[in-house]
Amino acid sequence: MNNTIYKPYIDWTEKLAITCLDNLSLSEHLEPAAMSLAALEEHSMREINNFWRGSAYNDRYCLEILRRAILQGDQHAWDCLQRCFSGILRGWMHRHPSREAANCFDSEENYMAQAFERFWLATACHDKLEFETLAAALRYLRACLNGAILDTLRAYSRSKEVPLPEPGEAGEPLMEDSYEAGEVWEAIRALLPDVQEQRVAYLLYHCGLKPREIVCFCPQEFSEVREVYRLRRNIVHRLLRNAASIRWRLD
């Protein structure tokens, strides 16, 4: 008699899939506010795919990530939101009627980064701007992308040669007050404890460089434009929170 103990065959791929589905169904019983960002992102990606296909969808997971990113200033939630929306944003970019012309002046990644930053600035600077549905948030994000593309095309369509006015004429360039500019910079730097944020603030506001120019001129410090936009968001967030302090220092 064969005494070998029978061991049933286990399909680990199937078991893993069942486990994931079980975890997903268990998390659905939780309120979004009680869920982790990882769980919210997983649910959001599923619902965004439903939205994209025109199927029934539930937008409460995306809205919870949006709430944490905007109202709580959670950087991890903002990164999560960008991952969730990047696919849709890229699809809009590919179908934009001015895509070929826009790509002559900047990269697709830069346009997407600009769209996300415009979206963040609008929500950070306007307390009354809230999104009650996923569709409303995506409509605003699409408008931000369209604005970034059109502004770039308009900027490059202007004549590069502008005649200087004669001395005494209206519009004659004036020398800036270097002392006042130094005071402004010192006030800003005092509110930025992070050295990298200080560096980006200096290049943006003191030197007048754009994010893509910073990456071009300082590749050893900044590898991609998204990093510069992320740091600029942090800078703007700090400055908005400390606007009264800046005004007090400059008075």
Summary of the structure (lengths in Angstrom):
residues: 251
radius of gyration: 24.5
end to end distance: 97.4
largest distance: 112.3
contacts: 622
relative contact order: 0.08
helix: 69%
strand: 0%
